Amino acid sequence: MLTNYVYKLRPNVSQFKKMDNWLDMLRSSYNWSLADRIAQYNQQFIQGDYCDLRTKAEACPITCFVSKNGATGEPWKNSKFDKDGKLKNPRRSAGDIQITALPELKKARPWFGEIDSTVMQQNVKRLDVAYKNFFEGRGFPTFKNRSNFTSFTFAVGMKIQGNKIYLPKLGWMRFHNSRQIPHGFTIKTATVRKRQNGWYVSVRIEDKSVPDYIPKSLNEVQSVIGCDLGLTKLIHLSDRHQIDNPRFATNKKTRCALKIRQRCVNRKKKGSKNRKKAAIRIGKLYNKITNKRQAYLWNAANKIVSRQVDAIGLENLNVAGMLKRCRVKVDEKTGRFLKNGQSRKKALNRSISDASWTELTSKIEYLAAKQGKVVIKVNPRNSSCECRNCGHIDKLNRDRERFICTQCGHIEHSDIGAAKTIRDRALSMVHGDSVKPEPRGSKRLKNCKEISARSLSKRVEPGNLSNQDIKAAMS
Ligand SMILES: [Zn+2]
């Protein structure tokens, strides 16, 4: 099993300075490597694999400067021959080449020698990860500045004794040993991170003899609880319980405090010490908000997961999509921008990101896995405007918290109704069509995107489940 433990570090003055220094150097190395890869790509894009377009001589380290640092690399090194006598890895990846170039960097700039070599290597690998993300469709890697480059990773040589941790080239450093590393676990990596209120270390530990948490399979699931995520109340459960939304960052008091402190920063002279101090003050406030929210979300997630159920039904929300800005409207005649409702949406966006549904969902998933429970994500489409009595779908059904069906007059609390609908959808995914409470099941299943999960589970015949079980699950 692989987990992370986070501790707060207590560096002494010289270690403090050293780590700050390291961050600056590593950042410049990262940015240089990124610039190198971009330049390399541009060169290759124009010249292809050739060193010289006229003679079509292929790029090689002896003849061509292109391959010196970039992705073409030294074709002979590190390559193995397979059975047919062909080169297995005729090319090394850009990351490998940049790692082998690190000793040269140290020769040219001796002050890089004070950084541990595995930290430098991990720094390059970080860029590999950024590129991998890019190829999977998530934005191109960006150049880093002081505010978004705050960590470095050790790969070997860390030791822990009591309340001291040994980090290569930094030496023994004290830390707050807030929880013991369980017996048998070995340290894989250690990531040191700078936060507003000090330095932290995240230790990755592994014990192969401890098995991972195994969740129940879908066909063992008997009872499900449905959760409807919202803003007025954070969570509505299908058993009629509600969990408040404290709005840690968007309540009136905090909003006011943030505004005042931000104004404090803006009024100070740029580059002055007082401005820095004010910036630290606002950073601490943000930190406090985050800590409060984290604690509350853990608590809420625990409340849900600790219920006597086998599975938890959640909405499959696209939060990033909800946070998108409104499309720009332009007047065709004059070319001027028209109102597009963004200013009105801004407050809503803030509330949504303050509620951090994604964070809550991941916490629920983690805790559920720990207790062997399953999380079933269902399509939330129309869950709050579908009548639970007759199935009529209409936006007019809902008037804020009240739900009155325009067709049959069914009255219910709208969010609790939605939670129940989510529970039913999750149940229908578990059991297939056979144990549907209502005949309009097929229509609902169309709404469920993830029918694949249904095919995984065995089809449960109505006879296998006693009526009491079904009733218990329904109520
Ligand atoms: Zn109705």
Residues whose N, C-alpha, C, O or C-beta is under 5 A from the ligand:
A	BS01	ZN	C387 N389 C390 G391 H392 C405 Q407 C408 G409 H410
